[in-house]
Amino acid sequence: MKPPTPAAEDYLKTIYAHTEWQPEPITPKALADRLGIAPSSVTEMVKKLAASGLIAHVPYGPLTLTPAGRMRATAVVRRHRLIETWLVRELGYTWDEVHDEAEVLEHSISDRLLEAINTHLGRPTADPHGDLIPAADGSTTRVPAVLLAEATPGHTGTVLRVSDRDPAVLRAVADAGIGPGSAVTVVDAGTVRLAAGALHPLTAEVAESIWLTS
């Protein structure tokens, strides 16, 4: 079997990422929306991925990765998140700047360079946004988490992850002094109390982008 193309790898990575923090599998329409492409293009690629044994799919139903597809997806995710970590730690990028760079580099750097980066960084287990970096065998160790927007008032937890889908949200979170490892107490859906005692209001979009320890 020929290795997946960069476009196919982007599909697999997106399908994988969709269920990292919630259990519902992705639909073809949601996949098209996430990738910003026409549903007809998704239909064609889904057929190719299914024929290659990388996804399981029934017409009009949700998409799930086969074991082979999951292994390929985690390999791409591992590359992407190690590159993001490298760009932030070593090259002075901020966490809202790295996604697009990693999208390009993940398909081009060699396995040897990737492992050199991994070793140089001390084999990190999470990227700057708190997303887990799969091990070479595809495994991850997840901590139980709750979305801040769904946490009950009075809940105190540590920020595990901030979604990197919107750079503006990342900048707003950084301006609030919040990031992975921050301790916060939920006052209500729109307000948190930081460890130092300061109250900080959050937009609904920001509250929907932060995961806390449960």
N, CA, C and O of each residue as an XYZ file, in Angstrom:
856
protein
N       0.835     -1.201      0.000
C       0.000      0.000      0.000
C       0.871      1.252      0.000
O       1.827      1.358      0.768
N       0.529      2.190     -0.866
C       1.265      3.440     -0.897
C       0.971      4.249      0.372
O      -0.141      4.199      0.898
N       1.973      4.996      0.864
C       1.711      5.826      2.040
C       0.683      6.897      1.719
O       0.600      7.335      0.572
N      -0.108      7.333      2.706
C      -1.108      8.369      2.465
C      -0.458      9.676      1.980
O       0.661     10.009      2.371
N      -1.169     10.394      1.137
C      -0.709     11.707      0.694
C      -0.843     12.705      1.843
O      -1.543     12.430      2.818
N      -0.176     13.871      1.742
C      -0.374     14.891      2.780
C      -1.840     15.248      2.991
O      -2.265     15.465      4.126
N      -2.620     15.310      1.911
C      -4.046     15.625      2.052
C      -4.763     14.532      2.835
O      -5.581     14.821      3.708
N      -4.452     13.276      2.519
C      -5.071     12.166      3.245
C      -4.669     12.189      4.718
O      -5.492     11.916      5.592
N      -3.420     12.512      4.991
C      -2.961     12.583      6.377
C      -3.704     13.677      7.143
O      -4.000     13.515      8.327
N      -4.007     14.789      6.472
C      -4.769     15.852      7.131
C      -6.165     15.368      7.511
O      -6.673     15.720      8.576
N      -6.782     14.571      6.657
C      -8.087     13.992      6.986
C      -7.979     13.102      8.218
O      -8.767     13.230      9.155
N      -7.006     12.204      8.213
C      -6.855     11.274      9.326
C      -6.585     12.019     10.630
O      -7.137     11.679     11.676
N      -5.739     13.028     10.555
C      -5.406     13.815     11.749
C      -6.645     14.523     12.296
O      -6.845     14.576     13.510
N      -7.469     15.060     11.416
C      -8.669     15.779     11.839
C      -9.690     14.836     12.444
O     -10.333     15.177     13.436
N      -9.849     13.656     11.864
C     -10.767     12.660     12.423
C     -10.302     12.250     13.820
O     -11.112     12.134     14.739
N      -8.999     12.033     13.974
C      -8.442     11.658     15.276
C      -8.660     12.758     16.309
O      -9.121     12.495     17.420
N      -8.326     13.985     15.938
C      -8.397     15.092     16.885
C      -9.828     15.355     17.346
O     -10.044     15.815     18.467
N     -10.801     15.066     16.490
C     -12.199     15.354     16.831
C     -12.650     14.608     18.083
O     -13.458     15.127     18.854
N     -12.141     13.409     18.289
C     -12.601     12.608     19.427
C     -11.597     12.560     20.579
O     -11.737     11.749     21.494
N     -10.597     13.417     20.533
C      -9.636     13.423     21.650
C     -10.265     13.893     22.951
O      -9.950     13.370     24.019
N     -11.161     14.887     22.867
C     -11.684     15.503     24.079
C     -13.198     15.366     24.211
O     -13.793     15.943     25.121
N     -13.820     14.612     23.319
C     -15.238     14.299     23.429
C     -15.499     13.017     22.642
O     -14.732     12.699     21.734
N     -16.568     12.264     22.965
C     -16.695     10.902     22.440
C     -17.388     10.765     21.083
O     -17.291      9.705     20.465
N     -18.075     11.786     20.603
C     -18.878     11.625     19.397
C     -18.008     11.604     18.144
O     -17.201     12.513     17.949
N     -18.152     10.579     17.279
C     -17.354     10.549     16.044
C     -17.751     11.671     15.102
O     -18.853     12.213     15.197
N     -16.868     12.011     14.210
C     -17.090     13.122     13.303
C     -17.932     12.672     12.108
O     -17.801     11.542     11.636
N     -18.793     13.562     11.629
C     -19.593     13.300     10.435
C     -18.883     13.869      9.214
O     -18.027     14.742      9.357
N     -19.218     13.396      8.019
C     -18.604     13.982      6.820
C     -18.817     15.488      6.722
O     -17.909     16.210      6.312
N     -20.003     15.974      7.089
C     -20.256     17.419      7.027
C     -19.358     18.177      7.995
O     -18.780     19.205      7.642
N     -19.243     17.661      9.227
C     -18.380     18.328     10.205
C     -16.924     18.294      9.755
O     -16.177     19.246      9.978
N     -16.525     17.192      9.121
C     -15.157     17.099      8.611
C     -14.926     18.139      7.522
O     -13.880     18.788      7.494
N     -15.893     18.299      6.630
C     -15.779     19.312      5.576
C     -15.666     20.704      6.180
O     -14.872     21.525      5.722
N     -16.470     20.966      7.216
C     -16.421     22.282      7.871
C     -15.066     22.511      8.526
O     -14.501     23.599      8.418
N     -14.543     21.498      9.203
C     -13.255     21.642      9.889
C     -12.116     21.878      8.902
O     -11.193     22.644      9.179
N     -12.187     21.212      7.749
C     -11.120     21.347      6.752
C     -11.346     22.522      5.811
O     -10.445     22.904      5.065
N     -12.549     23.096      5.843
C     -12.846     24.228      4.980
C     -12.916     23.864      3.509
O     -12.479     24.630      2.650
N     -13.472     22.684      3.218
C     -13.567     22.239      1.835
C     -14.994     21.791      1.532
O     -15.824     21.654      2.431
N     -15.259     21.568      0.248
C     -16.597     21.192     -0.181
C     -16.939     19.772      0.259
O     -16.067     18.903      0.259
N     -18.196     19.521      0.634
C     -18.600     18.162      1.007
C     -18.314     17.137     -0.079
O     -17.998     15.988      0.231
N     -18.418     17.524     -1.339
C     -18.147     16.576     -2.423
C     -16.695     16.108     -2.405
O     -16.408     14.952     -2.717
N     -15.776     17.008     -2.040
C     -14.368     16.628     -1.943
C     -14.150     15.638     -0.804
O     -13.360     14.701     -0.927
N     -14.858     15.854      0.307
C     -14.760     14.935      1.437
C     -15.265     13.549      1.040
O     -14.667     12.534      1.398
N     -16.358     13.518      0.305
C     -16.926     12.239     -0.118
C     -15.914     11.421     -0.905
O     -15.763     10.220     -0.680
N     -15.222     12.080     -1.830
C     -14.243     11.368     -2.652
C     -13.072     10.853     -1.820
O     -12.642      9.712     -1.990
N     -12.557     11.691     -0.920
C     -11.426     11.270     -0.103
C     -11.836     10.167      0.873
O     -11.069      9.235      1.113
N     -13.033     10.269      1.433
C     -13.515      9.241      2.351
C     -13.561      7.885      1.647
O     -13.189      6.867      2.231
N     -14.011      7.870      0.412
C     -14.041      6.616     -0.350
C     -12.632      6.044     -0.500
O     -12.434      4.838     -0.355
N     -11.663      6.898     -0.786
C     -10.286      6.445     -0.957
C      -9.714      5.914      0.361
O      -9.048      4.879      0.382
N      -9.975      6.621      1.444
C      -9.453      6.194      2.741
C     -10.102      4.887      3.198
O      -9.444      4.034      3.792
N     -11.390      4.739      2.917
C     -12.075      3.504      3.271
C     -11.531      2.337      2.440
O     -11.324      1.237      2.952
N     -11.306      2.597      1.156
C     -10.766      1.548      0.284
C      -9.360      1.140      0.698
O      -8.945      0.003      0.477
N      -8.625      2.078      1.303
C      -7.263      1.795      1.763
C      -7.242      1.158      3.146
O      -6.174      0.817      3.654
N      -8.412      0.994      3.761
C      -8.478      0.364      5.073
C      -8.095      1.278      6.218
O      -7.737      0.809      7.299
N      -8.170      2.605      5.986
C      -7.758      3.549      7.018
C      -8.925      4.107      7.824
O      -8.732      4.552      8.955
N     -10.122      4.091      7.266
C     -11.309      4.519      8.011
C     -12.433      3.519      7.784
O     -12.468      2.815      6.774
N     -13.349      3.472      8.745
C     -14.576      2.682      8.618
C     -15.723      3.659      8.423
O     -15.846      4.639      9.157
N     -16.565      3.387      7.426
C     -17.609      4.351      7.099
C     -18.758      3.659      6.386
O     -18.544      2.804      5.528
N     -19.985      4.036      6.749
C     -21.172      3.650      5.999
C     -21.773      4.926      5.428
O     -21.638      5.983      6.046
N     -22.431      4.871      4.276
C     -22.970      6.083      3.660
C     -23.808      6.904      4.635
O     -24.690      6.384      5.318
N     -23.506      8.206      4.679
C     -24.203      9.188      5.518
C     -23.955      8.989      7.015
O     -24.537      9.693      7.840
N     -23.105      8.046      7.360
C     -22.818      7.810      8.772
C     -21.530      8.486      9.208
O     -20.826      9.066      8.380
N     -21.205      8.422     10.509
C     -19.980      9.038     11.020
C     -18.746      8.272     10.569
O     -18.836      7.146     10.079
N     -17.598      8.903     10.744
C     -16.322      8.344     10.317
C     -15.521      7.914     11.538
O     -15.423      8.655     12.517
N     -14.956      6.730     11.477
C     -14.077      6.266     12.542
C     -12.805      5.696     11.931
O     -12.820      5.169     10.819
N     -11.724      5.805     12.656
C     -10.445      5.287     12.186
C     -10.340      3.789     12.458
O     -10.750      3.311     13.516
N      -9.793      3.063     11.503
C      -9.424      1.672     11.745
C      -8.124      1.676     12.552
O      -7.497      2.727     12.688
N      -7.705      0.525     13.089
C      -6.410      0.500     13.781
C      -5.262      1.040     12.921
O      -4.397      1.761     13.417
N      -5.259      0.688     11.630
C      -4.202      1.198     10.747
C      -4.332      2.701     10.556
O      -3.333      3.419     10.522
N      -5.575      3.174     10.432
C      -5.787      4.604     10.277
C      -5.413      5.380     11.516
O      -4.853      6.473     11.428
N      -5.720      4.819     12.676
C      -5.352      5.492     13.931
C      -3.837      5.568     14.075
O      -3.307      6.585     14.525
N      -3.145      4.514     13.701
C      -1.691      4.533     13.812
C      -1.096      5.603     12.908
O      -0.162      6.301     13.302
N      -1.636      5.737     11.691
C      -1.137      6.760     10.774
C      -1.485      8.147     11.294
O      -0.677      9.072     11.213
N      -2.697      8.283     11.829
C      -3.130      9.580     12.351
C      -2.262     10.025     13.524
O      -1.845     11.182     13.580
N      -1.987      9.118     14.463
C      -1.184      9.505     15.622
C       0.246      9.837     15.220
O       0.898     10.658     15.866
N       0.743      9.199     14.149
C       2.094      9.525     13.678
C       2.144     10.968     13.180
O       3.111     11.684     13.440
N       1.095     11.395     12.462
C       1.061     12.768     11.955
C       0.852     13.749     13.105
O       1.494     14.798     13.158
N      -0.053     13.401     14.029
C      -0.292     14.262     15.194
C       0.988     14.419     16.010
O       1.300     15.516     16.472
N       1.719     13.341     16.185
C       2.991     13.389     16.917
C       3.953     14.368     16.257
O       4.572     15.189     16.933
N       4.076     14.278     14.941
C       4.940     15.203     14.209
C       4.494     16.651     14.426
O       5.300     17.520     14.758
N       3.205     16.889     14.232
C       2.669     18.249     14.325
C       2.946     18.857     15.702
O       3.393     20.000     15.800
N       2.685     18.106     16.744
C       2.788     18.670     18.088
C       4.232     18.780     18.569
O       4.558     19.686     19.337
N       5.088     17.886     18.134
C       6.509     18.047     18.451
C       7.072     19.280     17.744
O       7.873     20.014     18.324
N       6.665     19.507     16.516
C       7.135     20.690     15.785
C       6.638     21.958     16.461
O       7.401     22.912     16.614
N       5.362     21.986     16.872
C       4.844     23.165     17.569
C       5.647     23.433     18.847
O       5.987     24.577     19.146
N       5.942     22.380     19.586
C       6.705     22.528     20.828
C       8.101     23.059     20.544
O       8.590     23.938     21.254
N       8.730     22.542     19.532
C      10.065     22.992     19.124
C      10.052     24.465     18.719
O      10.937     25.227     19.108
N       9.048     24.865     17.940
C       8.971     26.258     17.489
C       8.807     27.220     18.667
O       9.392     28.303     18.675
N       8.014     26.823     19.653
C       7.789     27.698     20.810
C       9.010     27.715     21.726
O       9.463     28.783     22.138
N       9.540     26.549     22.043
C      10.641     26.481     23.020
C      11.962     26.997     22.466
O      12.724     27.651     23.178
N      12.234     26.706     21.200
C      13.573     26.956     20.666
C      13.663     28.125     19.690
O      14.732     28.717     19.539
N      12.577     28.463     19.034
C      12.657     29.457     17.958
C      11.852     30.724     18.227
O      11.727     31.574     17.345
N      11.313     30.857     19.420
C      10.697     32.117     19.815
C       9.298     32.364     19.287
O       8.802     33.487     19.380
N       8.649     31.354     18.737
C       7.267     31.521     18.303
C       6.353     31.580     19.524
O       6.666     31.012     20.571
N       5.217     32.274     19.380
C       4.189     32.223     20.408
C       3.184     31.132     20.042
O       3.123     30.686     18.896
N       2.396     30.708     21.038
C       1.541     29.542     20.813
C       0.440     29.776     19.799
O      -0.147     28.812     19.310
N       0.136     31.032     19.464
C      -0.878     31.312     18.453
C      -0.283     31.398     17.043
O      -1.019     31.628     16.083
N       1.034     31.218     16.902
C       1.701     31.352     15.612
C       2.147     30.028     15.000
O       2.553     29.993     13.838
N       2.079     28.948     15.759
C       2.787     27.740     15.331
C       1.977     26.782     14.463
O       2.555     25.956     13.756
N       0.661     26.879     14.504
C      -0.148     25.861     13.826
C       0.138     25.779     12.330
O       0.394     24.697     11.801
N       0.095     26.918     11.653
C       0.275     26.900     10.201
C       1.671     26.429      9.804
O       1.832     25.724      8.808
N       2.677     26.820     10.582
C       4.045     26.359     10.295
C       4.131     24.838     10.437
O       4.722     24.157      9.599
N       3.528     24.316     11.518
C       3.578     22.875     11.745
C       2.805     22.109     10.684
O       3.171     20.984     10.344
N       1.738     22.705     10.154
C       0.963     22.060      9.096
C       1.844     21.763      7.883
O       1.684     20.730      7.233
N       2.758     22.657      7.588
C       3.653     22.471      6.442
C       4.781     21.503      6.792
O       5.056     20.568      6.041
N       5.428     21.727      7.927
C       6.622     20.957      8.283
C       6.322     19.499      8.608
O       7.176     18.636      8.407
N       5.126     19.214      9.105
C       4.816     17.836      9.518
C       4.896     16.847      8.353
O       5.095     15.651      8.569
N       4.743     17.336      7.130
C       4.771     16.457      5.961
C       6.154     16.384      5.310
O       6.356     15.629      4.358
N       7.103     17.169      5.823
C       8.373     17.272      5.094
C       9.607     16.851      5.879
O      10.585     16.414      5.274
N       9.598     16.965      7.205
C      10.830     16.625      7.923
C      10.994     15.118      8.016
O      10.013     14.374      7.995
N      12.221     14.680      8.117
C      12.515     13.249      8.176
C      12.248     12.700      9.573
O      12.181     13.447     10.549
N      12.096     11.374      9.648
C      11.927     10.728     10.953
C      13.161     10.956     11.833
O      13.046     11.112     13.049
N      14.333     10.974     11.207
C      15.565     11.191     11.969
C      15.572     12.567     12.621
O      15.924     12.702     13.793
N      15.179     13.600     11.854
C      15.138     14.947     12.421
C      14.077     15.039     13.497
O      14.293     15.681     14.524
N      12.923     14.402     13.278
C      11.864     14.446     14.277
C      12.344     13.849     15.602
O      12.091     14.416     16.665
N      13.024     12.725     15.541
C      13.497     12.106     16.769
C      14.613     12.910     17.421
O      14.747     12.916     18.644
N      15.414     13.589     16.604
C      16.433     14.478     17.178
C      15.771     15.632     17.924
O      16.216     16.016     19.006
N      14.707     16.182     17.343
C      13.956     17.254     18.007
C      13.346     16.733     19.308
O      13.416     17.393     20.344
N      12.753     15.556     19.243
C      12.121     14.957     20.426
C      13.137     14.774     21.552
O      12.858     15.100     22.706
N      14.305     14.254     21.215
C      15.350     14.050     22.224
C      15.848     15.375     22.779
O      16.036     15.515     23.988
N      16.061     16.348     21.898
C      16.546     17.661     22.327
C      15.566     18.335     23.285
O      15.974     19.025     24.220
N      14.273     18.130     23.045
C      13.256     18.758     23.885
C      13.006     18.000     25.182
O      12.233     18.456     26.025
N      13.656     16.837     25.353
C      13.447     16.051     26.568
C      12.228     15.157     26.508
O      11.661     14.808     27.544
N      11.819     14.782     25.308
C      10.677     13.890     25.082
C       9.407     14.403     25.761
O       8.878     13.746     26.658
N       8.916     15.562     25.345
C       7.713     16.138     25.969
C       6.490     15.270     25.713
O       6.419     14.562     24.709
N       5.538     15.331     26.620
C       4.301     14.559     26.477
C       3.115     15.425     26.061
O       2.042     14.895     25.774
N       3.288     16.743     26.024
C       2.209     17.643     25.609
C       2.810     18.831     24.871
O       3.950     19.221     25.125
N       2.037     19.399     23.962
C       2.503     20.561     23.201
C       2.181     21.849     23.964
O       1.629     21.774     25.062
N       2.506     23.024     23.424
C       2.277     24.265     24.176
C       0.822     24.526     24.531
O       0.543     25.285     25.459
N      -0.110     23.912     23.814
C      -1.535     24.116     24.091
C      -2.082     23.097     25.079
O      -3.242     23.177     25.484
N      -1.240     22.128     25.469
C      -1.686     21.089     26.382
C      -2.191     19.843     25.679
O      -2.593     18.887     26.341
N      -2.181     19.832     24.345
C      -2.583     18.634     23.620
C      -1.509     17.563     23.760
O      -0.317     17.860     23.678
N      -1.925     16.328     23.970
C      -0.991     15.241     24.215
C      -0.217     14.880     22.950
O      -0.778     14.835     21.855
N       1.071     14.625     23.120
C       1.928     14.175     22.022
C       1.970     12.652     22.080
O       2.531     12.093     23.022
N       1.388     11.966     21.092
C       1.421     10.495     21.137
C       2.852      9.971     21.139
O       3.747     10.559     20.532
N       3.047      8.861     21.828
C       4.330      8.167     21.753
C       4.482      7.564     20.365
O       3.540      7.568     19.572
N       5.669      7.047     20.076
C       5.927      6.472     18.756
C       4.985      5.311     18.444
O       4.718      5.033     17.275
N       4.479      4.630     19.474
C       3.540      3.526     19.241
C       2.091      3.993     19.178
O       1.179      3.172     19.081
N       1.871      5.316     19.233
C       0.526      5.870     19.129
C      -0.199      6.041     20.437
O      -1.315      6.560     20.453
N       0.399      5.622     21.540
C      -0.283      5.665     22.833
C      -0.193      7.048     23.463
O       0.738      7.810     23.203
N      -1.189      7.357     24.303
C      -1.188      8.571     25.110
C      -1.750      8.219     26.481
O      -2.423      7.200     26.641
N      -1.475      9.055     27.456
C      -2.034      8.876     28.799
C      -2.878     10.091     29.125
O      -2.354     11.182     29.353
N      -4.179      9.900     29.146
C      -5.091     11.026     29.314
C      -5.538     11.170     30.766
O      -5.755     10.187     31.475
N      -5.668     12.434     31.183
C      -6.167     12.759     32.512
C      -7.640     13.135     32.377
O      -7.985     13.861     31.444
N      -8.528     12.677     33.265
C      -9.935     13.075     33.196
C     -10.067     14.596     33.195
O      -9.406     15.289     33.968
N     -10.929     15.102     32.315
C     -11.020     16.546     32.123
C     -12.473     16.986     32.001
O     -13.354     16.186     31.686
N     -12.707     18.265     32.255
C     -14.024     18.866     32.089
C     -13.850     20.179     31.336
O     -12.915     20.936     31.597
N     -14.753     20.441     30.405
C     -14.731     21.709     29.690
C     -15.106     22.821     30.652
O     -16.071     22.683     31.403
N     -14.367     23.913     30.646
C     -14.626     24.995     31.593
C     -16.064     25.481     31.489
O     -16.697     25.771     32.504
N     -16.583     25.572     30.269
C     -17.953     26.063     30.071
C     -18.987     25.161     30.714
O     -20.106     25.598     30.983
N     -18.626     23.883     30.971
C     -19.562     22.924     31.557
C     -19.255     22.626     33.022
O     -19.960     21.835     33.649
N     -18.221     23.242     33.573
C     -17.851     22.997     34.972
C     -18.839     23.690     35.905
O     -19.368     24.755     35.588
N     -19.076     23.080     37.040
C     -20.003     23.664     38.011
C     -19.318     24.800     38.760
O     -18.109     24.746     38.988
N     -20.076     25.834     39.148
C     -19.493     26.915     39.943
C     -18.824     26.360     41.200
O     -19.378     25.498     41.882
N     -17.645     26.859     41.490
C     -16.878     26.393     42.630
C     -15.851     25.332     42.272
O     -14.993     24.989     43.085
N     -15.939     24.814     41.053
C     -14.974     23.792     40.631
C     -13.577     24.406     40.537
O     -13.394     25.435     39.887
N     -12.608     23.787     41.173
C     -11.219     24.218     41.093
C     -10.420     23.149     40.360
O     -10.503     21.964     40.682
N      -9.655     23.578     39.383
C      -8.868     22.620     38.622
C      -7.671     23.276     37.977
O      -7.502     24.494     38.027
N      -6.859     22.459     37.380
C      -5.687     22.913     36.643
C      -6.005     22.880     35.158
O      -6.603     21.924     34.664
N      -5.606     23.923     34.454
C      -5.830     23.951     33.014
C      -4.987     22.849     32.360
O      -3.765     22.816     32.508
N      -5.659     21.956     31.639
C      -4.972     20.887     30.927
C      -4.686     21.246     29.486
O      -3.632     20.921     28.941
N      -5.652     21.928     28.876
C      -5.552     22.147     27.441
C      -6.356     23.363     27.026
O      -7.428     23.626     27.571
N      -5.827     24.115     26.048
C      -6.539     25.230     25.423
C      -6.603     24.930     23.930
O      -5.568     24.726     23.295
N      -7.793     24.901     23.373
C      -7.944     24.598     21.953
C      -7.158     25.598     21.109
O      -7.166     26.799     21.379
N      -6.475     25.080     20.078
C      -5.667     25.958     19.223
C      -6.378     26.303     17.917
O      -5.738     26.772     16.976
N      -7.687     26.079     17.845
C      -8.402     26.311     16.585
C      -8.462     27.777     16.203
O      -8.504     28.105     15.017
N      -8.468     28.674     17.197
C      -8.612     30.102     16.910
C      -7.459     30.865     17.553
O      -7.389     30.945     18.779
N      -6.548     31.430     16.747
C      -5.428     32.190     17.319
C      -5.883     33.350     18.198
O      -5.205     33.688     19.168
N      -7.026     33.967     17.873
C      -7.516     35.081     18.684
C      -7.877     34.617     20.089
O      -7.635     35.335     21.059
N      -8.447     33.433     20.205
C      -8.765     32.871     21.524
C      -7.480     32.607     22.296
O      -7.405     32.903     23.489
N      -6.479     32.058     21.638
C      -5.200     31.805     22.313
C      -4.592     33.102     22.834
O      -4.057     33.141     23.942
N      -4.675     34.151     22.044
C      -4.126     35.438     22.502
C      -4.913     35.967     23.692
O      -4.328     36.508     24.630
N      -6.237     35.816     23.664
C      -7.060     36.281     24.785
C      -6.752     35.500     26.053
O      -6.686     36.079     27.137
N      -6.564     34.201     25.929
C      -6.239     33.371     27.089
C      -4.870     33.758     27.645
O      -4.692     33.870     28.858
N      -3.905     33.962     26.745
C      -2.568     34.372     27.192
C      -2.610     35.726     27.880
O      -1.936     35.927     28.891
N      -3.389     36.654     27.349
C      -3.508     37.987     27.963
C      -4.108     37.905     29.364
O      -3.839     38.752     30.215
N      -4.927     36.872     29.595
C      -5.532     36.685     30.913
C      -4.574     36.011     31.889
O      -4.888     35.846     33.068
N      -3.397     35.622     31.386
C      -2.437     34.943     32.243
C      -2.791     33.495     32.513
O      -2.402     32.930     33.535
N      -3.540     32.890     31.581
C      -3.988     31.504     31.732
C      -3.314     30.643     30.676
O      -3.142     31.068     29.534
N      -2.934     29.430     31.064
C      -2.352     28.473     30.136
C      -2.286     27.121     30.797
O      -2.634     27.006     31.972
N      -1.852     26.088     30.093
C      -1.714     24.772     30.703
C      -0.883     24.850     31.992
O       0.207     25.421     32.008
N      -1.411     24.274     33.052
C      -0.749     24.327     34.352
C      -1.309     25.385     35.271
O      -1.026     25.367     36.469
N      -2.112     26.324     34.738
C      -2.712     27.367     35.582
C      -3.793     26.768     36.474
O      -4.574     25.925     36.032
N      -3.835     27.200     37.720
C      -4.902     26.794     38.648
C      -5.997     27.844     38.626
O      -5.726     29.031     38.809
N      -7.227     27.420     38.405
C      -8.349     28.366     38.367
C      -9.534     27.777     39.113
O      -9.673     26.560     39.236
N     -10.384     28.664     39.607
C     -11.656     28.274     40.205
C     -12.770     28.890     39.376
O     -12.740     30.082     39.068
N     -13.739     28.086     39.023
C     -14.854     28.559     38.207
C     -15.856     29.269     39.113
O     -16.426     28.668     40.023
N     -16.057     30.550     38.849
C     -17.071     31.308     39.584
C     -18.433     31.089     38.940
O     -19.416     30.790     39.619
N     -18.475     31.242     37.626
C     -19.640     30.888     36.813
C     -19.135     30.667     35.402
O     -17.929     30.727     35.162
N     -20.040     30.411     34.455
C     -19.626     30.083     33.091
C     -18.824     31.197     32.435
O     -18.106     30.951     31.466
N     -18.934     32.416     32.949
C     -18.241     33.529     32.327
C     -17.142     34.145     33.156
O     -16.578     35.167     32.765
N     -16.816     33.544     34.309
C     -15.809     34.138     35.190
C     -15.003     33.051     35.884
O     -15.548     32.036     36.317
N     -13.689     33.280     35.984
C     -12.843     32.386     36.774
C     -12.032     33.212     37.763
O     -11.785     34.399     37.554
N     -11.627     32.558     38.836
C     -10.738     33.181     39.805
C      -9.363     32.536     39.635
O      -9.232     31.314     39.710
N      -8.348     33.354     39.410
C      -7.001     32.837     39.244
C      -6.388     32.525     40.605
O      -6.928     32.915     41.640
N      -5.268     31.827     40.599
C      -4.647     31.391     41.846
C      -4.289     32.572     42.740
O      -4.329     32.461     43.965
N      -3.938     33.705     42.129
C      -3.569     34.876     42.921
C      -4.781     35.588     43.510
O      -4.632     36.529     44.289
N      -5.985     35.139     43.139
C      -7.196     35.720     43.703
C      -7.951     36.644     42.781
O      -9.090     37.008     43.074
N      -7.343     37.037     41.666
C      -8.002     37.965     40.748
C      -9.117     37.273     39.978
O      -8.978     36.128     39.548
N     -10.230     37.993     39.810
C     -11.328     37.499     38.981
C     -11.075     37.886     37.530
O     -10.582     38.978     37.248
N     -11.414     36.990     36.617
C     -11.220     37.303     35.206
C     -12.436     36.846     34.412
O     -12.786     35.666     34.434
N     -13.089     37.788     33.699
C     -14.229     37.405     32.876
C     -13.766     36.681     31.616
O     -12.687     36.955     31.090
N     -14.592     35.758     31.141
C     -14.285     35.005     29.935
C     -15.447     35.091     28.960
O     -16.606     35.043     29.372
N     -15.157     35.215     27.690
C     -16.211     35.124     26.695
C     -16.656     33.663     26.593
O     -15.952     32.755     27.034
N     -17.828     33.455     26.009
C     -18.327     32.096     25.830
C     -17.365     31.288     24.968
O     -17.160     30.098     25.207
N     -16.776     31.935     23.965
C     -15.850     31.242     23.071
C     -14.615     30.762     23.820
O     -14.130     29.656     23.582
N     -14.108     31.592     24.720
C     -12.940     31.199     25.507
C     -13.300     30.077     26.465
O     -12.542     29.117     26.604
N     -14.462     30.184     27.135
C     -14.876     29.145     28.078
C     -15.073     27.796     27.379
O     -14.920     26.746     28.002
N     -15.412     27.826     26.085
C     -15.606     26.593     25.310
C     -14.273     26.050     24.774
O     -14.252     25.035     24.078
N     -13.178     26.717     25.092
C     -11.871     26.336     24.548
C     -10.889     25.848     25.597
O      -9.758     25.496     25.263
N     -11.300     25.819     26.870
C     -10.385     25.472     27.959
C     -10.886     24.217     28.669
O     -12.059     24.113     29.027
N      -9.969     23.262     28.865
C     -10.268     22.029     29.602
C      -9.510     22.040     30.919
O      -8.330     22.387     30.969
N     -10.212     21.650     31.996
C      -9.640     21.610     33.337
C      -9.603     20.167     33.856
O     -10.347     19.306     33.386
N      -8.732     19.923     34.823
C      -8.797     18.652     35.530
C     -10.163     18.545     36.201
O     -10.684     19.522     36.740
N     -10.736     17.335     36.159
C     -12.087     17.146     36.700
C     -12.058     16.817     38.197
O     -13.109     16.628     38.808
